[in-house]
Amino acid sequence: MEIKPIFSALMRSKTGPVLVAVQVALSLAILSNALHIVSVRQEVAARPTGIANEEQVFSLDVKVLNPGGHEEQLAAQKAQAAALRALPGITSVASTNQITLSRSGNYSSVAASREQERSNASPSMYVTADSLVKTWGLRLIDGRDFTPQDVLEIDQKTSKDFPRVALITKATGQKVWPDAPSFVGKKMFYGTGPEAREVTVVGVLETLQTPSGAMGVDGELTTMVPARLSGMSRALYTLRAEPGQRDRAMKDAEQAIRKLHNGQVVVHSKTQSEQRVDRYRADNALCWMLITVSVLLMVVTASGIVGMASLWVTQRRKQIGVRRALGARKIDILRYFVTENLMITTTGIVGGLLGALALNQLLVSKLELARLPAEYMLAGAAASWVLGIAAVYGPAWRAASISPAMATRSA
């Protein structure tokens, strides 16, 4: 089949083909970028936090109604931890000031030297009197975990004491000392200037996400220091349960704390899995919205192709009958309309690819998104071709089924 006659026929009535091509171009530009954003968001939501077997971990937020002074608060924290460790089904308990992916936490700038004018990074800072490494199953790739001797008991209302050792993630070490082969034993400073607080790095974690779970390397900038603090409005614990025992252990933990304080306490529990769902709720909602928009765009584009092809079949009914009378087979008529639609669709795809690149450039410059990989554009182009063929097949088959006698009689 020659392309030139088909092209000449399209040029005689440009409005319809141009509208379909523009529709295909817009759909492809939006579809490619939407699928790329969905993929990026899903990858972010699936990132490992560093916590092993998250489904076994939950947190317990404890607020004593009459906390007392420094000594009373420390004693209460130790009693609470002991009561929780004594529960059946609990394998490990650790105090902490924040929970991974909870969207609420402490951040502090760090530097390699007091003399620096600017800090190297602003990582999240976990504070624990126990072993978060053990409770969360964190992977220690260098150095050691905290020991009981490392833990300071600090009254935040009156004392300026600060722990002398720290754990950091590999990402944090690379930010502070980019060229260092090892970070263990190095001095790190929280803040800069004379008031900066010095710690010695004793261990390096492979990864541990921050409470915010930020995208990219910022989500893994984390430090950890050993301390038991008073002067806080609450005590926060993270617990690991035996496989399959988490839900029962959560109820037992709440009851044990209420019993310990004779009901004069407010207790809330939350699983780590729930923290992940809440943190990425907006991301998942965005993904579903983009998927819905993409599907609707494809439906509208297909509807446009079907409508336009049906109109062309009606307008060319006599022409089709004459061609059939002159010996054209059904497959020839079918091939004609499919080829015509592929020419229009291909023109739209070329414009759509250029539009996809332009739209992605705008998103990269304004929202700092990743550049659109070529495979998404190729997948979008393939989807547009398949959609074009599928949408035109029905009208084209009806055209091929027109008998010469009926076509010429109705003309």
N, C-alpha and C positions, 0 to 999 in steps of 0.2 A: 504493500500500500504506500502510495506516494504521500509525503507530508505536505508538499506544496499546495495541493487543492484544499486540504483541511485548513492550512494556515490562511489561504485566501478567503475561505468561507468565514473564518473567525474575524478577519479584518473588516468584513462587510457589516458586521454587527459587533462592535467593540465593547459596548457597555456591559453586557452580561459577562463575557470572559474576564474583563478587567475587575469587575466586582468580586467574582469568584477567586481570582488570583490574589487580590488584596486580602480577602477573607482568609485564604490559606496562609498568606505571609504573616498576618497578625497572629493567627493561631499558632504557627510554628515558632515565632519569636517568643511568644508568651509561654508556650508549652515547654520549650527547651530550658528556659530559665527557671520555670516553676519546678520542673522535675529535678533540676540541679539543686535548687534551694531545699527541696524535700530530702534529697539524698544527703546533703550536708547536715541538715538538722537531725536526721535520723542517726547519722554517724556520731554526732555530738551527744545525743541522748543515750546512745549505747556505749559510750566510753566507760572503761573500768575506772572505778573510784580509787582502787587500791585495796579496798576492803574485800576480803575473801568471803565467798558464800553470803552475799548480802541478805539473802532470805532468812538467815539464822540470827540476824542482828536487830536489836531494837534499842530505843533510848527511853530513859525515865527522867522526867522533870519533876523535881521535888521542891516544894516551897513550904517551909515550916512557918506556922503562924506566929510563933514566939521564938525567934531564933536565938536570942541571947547575945552575949559578947563573943570575942574572938575564941576563947577556949571552949565555950559551949558549942559554937558552930563547928569547930574542928572535931570535937568529940562526937557530935551528931553525924557528921560526914563519915567518920570511921565506923560508927555503929550502923549506919545505913548500908555502907558497903559490905560490912560483915553479914548483915541480915540477908542481903541479896545473894552473896556468895554461898550462903547455907541452903539456899533453895534447891530442890531437886530439878534437874534439867538445865541448870545454869552452869556453863563451863568456864566463863570468865566475866569479870566486871572491872570497869575502869571509870574513874571520874574524868570529866572533860568540861571544857568551857563552851564547846560548840560541837555541832554535828555536821558531817559532810553532806552537802547538797541541801542544807536546811535554809539557805538564803539569808541567814543571820549569823554574823561572826565577827571576829576581831582581826584586824590587819595592822601590820606595823612595818615601816620602812626599814631596810637593812643595808649595811654597807661593809666593805672590806677594811675600811679605815676610818678613824675618827676625823681625820683631816679632810676627808672628801666634802665637797660643797653639796653634792647631790648624792642621794642613795642609789644603790644598784637595782633594787627591786622593792616591791611592797607586798610581801607574801602574807598569807594568813598565818595566825599564830595559835596553835593548839596548846592548852595548858592541862596537864594531867598529873595526878599524884600516883598513878599506877602504870600499867603497861598497855598503851593503846596498840602497840605493835602486836602483843599477844591477843588482845581482845578482838581486834579487827583483822588479824591475820596479815599484817603488812609485811612486805618483803624487804628485809634489811640487806642491802647489797654491799655495805662496807661499815666497819666499826661495830659498835655495840648498842644495846638498848639501855634505858635508864636503870639505875639501881636504887634501892631504898635510900641509900646515902646521898643520892643526888637531889632528893626532894626537899624543898624548903617549905616551911609553913609561914605564910605571909598574911599579915593583917593589912589589907589594902587601904584601910582608913588612916592608918598611922605609920606604916612602914614603907620605905623606898627600896627594900631589898629586891633582888632579882636573881633568878637562877643563874648558875655559872656555866651550865652545859646546855646543849641543844641538839636535836635531831633535825635534819633538813632533807628535803627531797632532792633528787638528782637535778631536776629542773632549776631549783633554787640555787644549788651550787654552781651550775653553769652560768647563771645570771651574775652571781657575785664574783666568781673567779673563772672567767671564760676559758683560760688556757691551762688550768690546773688539772693534773692527772688524777689527783685525789683531794677530797675535801676534809677528811678526818684530821683533827688536830689543828685546823685553822681557826684563827680568831675572827669572829663575826660581831658586828656592832648593830644593835637596834637603835637606829637614829644616827645622827652625825654631830660632831662638835664635842665639847667637854662633857656634856651630860649623856652622851651615848653609853648604852649599857653593853658591856662586853660579855660574850659567851664563847665557849670552846665547842666546836662541832665534834661530837663523839660518835655519830652514826649517820648513815645516809640511806634514805628510803628510796626504793625504785620509783614509787609514785604515791601520792595521796592528794585527792582533789580538795579544793577549798570549799567552804560552805556555799559560795555563789556558783560554783561549777562553771566558771567563765570559759569561753571558747579559747582554743589554742593553748599555748604554753602557760598563759596566765592562770588557767584553771588548775595547774599543778604546782604553783609557787606556794610552798607550805613549809613552815617551821614548827617545831614542837619543843616545849620547855617543861621541866619537872617542878611542879609546885602544888601545894594544897592551900587554897585561898579562903579567907573569911571576908566578910563585908559585902558579899554578893546577895542578891535577893533570892537566889535559888541555888540548888545543887543539881548538877546534871550528870547522869550516869549513862554509859553505853554498855550493853550486855550482849553476850553471845549465848544462845541456847543450843541444846543438842538438836540434831536434825529432826524435824517434825514436831518439836516441842515448843516452838516459839510462842504461839498463841496462848497456850496454857501457862507458860512461864511468865508472860506479860501480866496475866491476871493475878498469878501468885505473887509477883513482884509488887504490884500495887497494893495488894492486901497486906503484905509483910511490912511495907513502909507505913501504912495507916495504923497497923497494930502497934508498931514501934513507937509512934507518937500519939497513941490514944485518939486517933482521928483528928488531931490538931495540925493537919497538913493538907496541902493540895497537891495531887499527883496526876500527872498526865504521861501517857506512854505513846510511842509512835514507832512503827517499824522503819527500817532503812529502806525497804521497798517502797513504802509510802512517801518517804522523803524524795526518792527518785521520781515517782509519779508526779508529785506536787511541783518539783523543780522544773520538770520538762512539760508541764501541762500546756503552757502557752506555745511551746515549740510544736507539740503534737497537734494542737488546735490549728496552728498555722499550716502544718503539713496537710491536714484534712481539708482546710479551706482551699489551698492551692490545688489539691487533687480534684476537688469538686469543681473549681473554676476551669481546670484543664479539661475535665470530662464534658462540662457544659459547652466549652469552646469547640470541642470536637463534634459534639452533637449539632451545634449551630452550623458549623462548617459543612458537615455531612448533609444537613437539611438544605443548605444553600445549593450544594451541588445537585442533589436530587431534584429540587425545584427547578433549577435552571435547565438541567438535562431533560426533564419532563416537558418544559416549555419548548425546547428545541425539537423534541420528537413531535409535538403537536404541530409546530410550524412547518416541519419538513415532511409531514405525512405523505403528501403527494410525491415529493422527491423520492422518498423511501419506496413507495409503491412502484414508481417508474424503474428504479434501480432493480427491484425484485423482478419486475416483468422482463427486464433486459438480461436477467440471469444471475444477479447477485444472490449469493447464499445468505442464510441467516448469520453465519459466522462472519461474513464480510460486513454486514450492517453492524453487528455487535462490535467488531474490531474497530470500525470507523468511530463510533461514539466513545469507546474506551481510549483510543489514541488521541482523539480530540481533547478529552478530559485530562489525559496525562500531560499534554502540551500545556494546558492551562495550569494544572497543578504544579508542573515543574517550574513554570515561570513564577508562580507564587512561592515555591520552595526557595528559589534563588533569592527572591526579595526577603523571605523569612529568615534565611541564614544571615543575611546582612543586618536585618533588624534585630536578630538574637544577639549578635556581637555588639551592636550599638546599645541595646538595653542592658546587656551584661556590663559593658564599660561604665554605664551610668550607675549601676548597682555597686560596682567595685569602688568607684570614686566617692559615692555618697554613703554607702553602708558598709564598706570594707569587706564585701563578700569575696569569695574565691572566684578566680576567672573560670569561665565556662569551658569545660573540657570538650574536645571535638566529638567524643563519642555521644554526648547528649544531643548535639546538633544532628549527627548522622542518624541517631535513633528517632529524633523528631521528624527528619526528612523521610525516613522509611515509613514511619507511622502515617505521614501525610499522603504518601503514594498509595499505601494500602487503603487508607480511608477514601481516597479519591476513586480508586477502582471499585471498592465495595459500594460506594454511594451511587456511582453511575451505572452499575451493572443492572439494577432493576429497570430503570427507564430504557437502557440500551437493549435489554432483552425484549421488552414490550415493543420497541421499535422493530427489532428483527422478526418479531412474530406477526407483523402486519402483512396481510395477504395483498398481492397486487390488485386484485379485483376490488376489495374493500377500500383500499387507499385511493384508487382512481375514481371510484364511484362517489366517495365523500368529498372529493376535492372540488 
